[in-house]
Amino acid sequence: MTASRTTSPSPQPSPPIPGARENPTSAADRPPPEAAATVEDILGHRVTTMSKDACLRQILGWVESATGGASKAKYFACLNPHSIETARRDEAFSAALHDADLAVPDGVGIVIASRILGGRIRQRITGSDIFAGLNGQLNERGGRSVFFL
């Protein structure tokens, strides 16, 4: 008796989200190289599969490129089951999530959903993870501030 091995098809890229930003124009608007094809569709929301460190590098790139006000404001959103459910009933909140420049998997429910759907998200990245990491790096470099709303 011989064992055979089958491979599952590669996940298909998520379709464009209506109202989401498309076609970045500057290097600062583009995700880092490791971010290529690193989003998954979770109930109609694009959620990054990047590591916390890769997310921090991307956000630091935004901060560094914004010196002098030449770049438009960027924002990230923390997606968890509650925020996705709230977005189903609140059109403005839904648009804010869809328009985010980066959406991180902030909730174990997102990690579980990714696993069920055959995705690659394996750990949550909380807003406080980003806050602490970003401020720690900015403190080391000096001269910059960020604000979380």
Solvent accessible surface area in square Angstrom, and as a share of the most:
residue,aa,sasa,rsa
1,M,244,1.09
2,T,130,0.76
3,A,105,0.81
4,S,105,0.68
5,R,219,0.80
6,T,123,0.72
7,T,117,0.68
8,S,98,0.63
9,P,119,0.75
10,S,85,0.55
11,P,92,0.58
12,Q,149,0.66
13,P,118,0.74
14,S,21,0.14
15,P,90,0.56
16,P,91,0.57
17,I,14,0.07
18,P,123,0.78
19,G,68,0.65
20,A,18,0.14
21,R,115,0.42
22,E,107,0.48
23,N,123,0.63
24,P,71,0.44
25,T,120,0.70
26,S,47,0.31
27,A,77,0.60
28,A,26,0.20
29,D,27,0.14
30,R,125,0.46
31,P,67,0.42
32,P,27,0.17
33,P,122,0.77
34,E,76,0.34
35,A,9,0.07
36,A,75,0.58
37,A,91,0.70
38,T,22,0.13
39,V,70,0.40
40,E,19,0.09
41,D,55,0.28
42,I,2,0.01
43,L,136,0.68
44,G,30,0.29
45,H,11,0.05
46,R,82,0.30
47,V,0,0.00
48,T,2,0.01
49,T,28,0.16
50,M,14,0.06
51,S,58,0.37
52,K,75,0.32
53,D,82,0.43
54,A,4,0.03
55,C,0,0.00
56,L,6,0.03
57,R,130,0.48
58,Q,15,0.07
59,I,9,0.04
60,L,6,0.03
61,G,32,0.30
62,W,17,0.06
63,V,24,0.14
64,E,72,0.32
65,S,43,0.28
66,A,40,0.31
67,T,85,0.49
68,G,81,0.78
69,G,64,0.61
70,A,96,0.75
71,S,33,0.22
72,K,104,0.44
73,A,90,0.70
74,K,42,0.18
75,Y,80,0.31
76,F,40,0.17
77,A,12,0.09
78,C,38,0.22
79,L,1,0.01
80,N,43,0.22
81,P,70,0.44
82,H,135,0.60
83,S,9,0.06
84,I,6,0.03
85,E,73,0.33
86,T,32,0.19
87,A,7,0.05
88,R,182,0.67
89,R,170,0.62
90,D,61,0.31
91,E,155,0.69
92,A,78,0.60
93,F,73,0.30
94,S,21,0.13
95,A,49,0.38
96,A,44,0.34
97,L,14,0.07
98,H,44,0.20
99,D,39,0.20
100,A,18,0.14
101,D,39,0.20
102,L,12,0.06
103,A,9,0.07
104,V,0,0.00
105,P,2,0.01
106,D,23,0.12
107,G,10,0.09
108,V,93,0.53
109,G,24,0.23
110,I,3,0.02
111,V,10,0.06
112,I,89,0.45
113,A,26,0.20
114,S,0,0.00
115,R,131,0.48
116,I,138,0.70
117,L,115,0.57
118,G,55,0.53
119,G,11,0.10
120,R,116,0.42
121,I,5,0.02
122,R,129,0.47
123,Q,113,0.50
124,R,112,0.41
125,I,2,0.01
126,T,21,0.12
127,G,18,0.17
128,S,77,0.50
129,D,48,0.25
130,I,0,0.00
131,F,100,0.42
132,A,66,0.51
133,G,20,0.19
134,L,3,0.01
135,N,39,0.20
136,G,34,0.32
137,Q,59,0.26
138,L,7,0.03
139,N,121,0.62
140,E,153,0.68
141,R,127,0.46
142,G,37,0.36
143,G,88,0.84
144,R,90,0.33
145,S,84,0.54
146,V,33,0.19
147,F,174,0.72
148,F,72,0.30
149,L,220,1.10
